[in-house]
Amino acid sequence: MDSRESLNIQWYPGHMTKARRMIEENIRQVDAVCELLDARIPRASRNPDIDALAAGKPRLVILNRADLADPAVTARWKKQFAAQGLAVLECDAKSGRGVAGFAPAVRALLEEKRKEYEAKGQVGRALRVMVLGIPNVGKSTFINRVAGRKAALAGDRPGVTRGRQWIRVDAGLELLDTPGILWPKFESPEVGELLAITNAVKAEILDRETLGAHFMLRLRKHYPDALTERYKFTPDPEANGFELLEQAGRRRGFLVSGGEVDIERMAITLLNEYHEGKLGRLSLEAPDE
Ligand code: G4P
């Protein structure tokens, strides 16, 4: 790969250290930890420190944005998380589909805990759950849905820390909202790329043309039919990502003077249309099986 093709994404370690400290300070106050993941990238959207941070707590994994993910792949992820001993739920916080399963899933997960509280005379003590997720995964939207009102402010910016907040779902269940946490350094360029394609890191900090070219290669490999259907071309098996953008852009009529294709415009269109679900339900990571 030449330098034009390499993506190098850095994060804001200061904010992340702060967020991690806040989690460490508050974890003792909760009965369970709920991780919100992007169903299209359940591995890349997961904080690699989560096992250490949540050690000893019952855990629930939520595969959010399931409306944008390939249902068959999501089903395989659910199996894998369940096999790891985690409770798992899929949902679409935007429309609300699947969210009603959250409170019952937490109660089932914490049935033992509730009995313990009762045995200690703490009848009716609310169960407390910490909600974690990387920025922009849909945490505010999810919490608003679960609490059934405008409970948390949506539209967080990546890396911006908010104060901690308890949110009452009902008399028996409270959520501790936390600022999204990300790792100080992405584990690999692949993780950075997946986070950028799914908008967890804002595309303006990247070269969108390069990102779009990388994305084209993924689509040709895993979902060539989606490309053909949406952009009316058969991806050339020999072409590089930029050439695929050119092919698609030509079909779209994204031409500039002299008949050349506006590749950047095509890259931005591709990323936006994926974000809006216009290419169909496409997952970008599969579980290791
Ligand atoms: P955060 O607190 O984790 O940072 O995320 P937030 O709730 O602000 O959600 C980020 C964006 O993702 C919001 O859109 C929200 O509507 C959308 N979103 C949340 N959950 C889902 C889901 O399950 N499916 C889909 N399709 N979208 C979801 P936004 O503010 O309009 O931004 P965007 O849509 O341009 O990203």
Residues whose N, C-alpha, C, O or C-beta is under 5 A from the ligand:
A	BS01	G4P	N64 R65 A66 D67 C91 D92 A93 K94 I134 P135 N136 V137 G138 K139 S140 T141 F142 A154 G155 D156
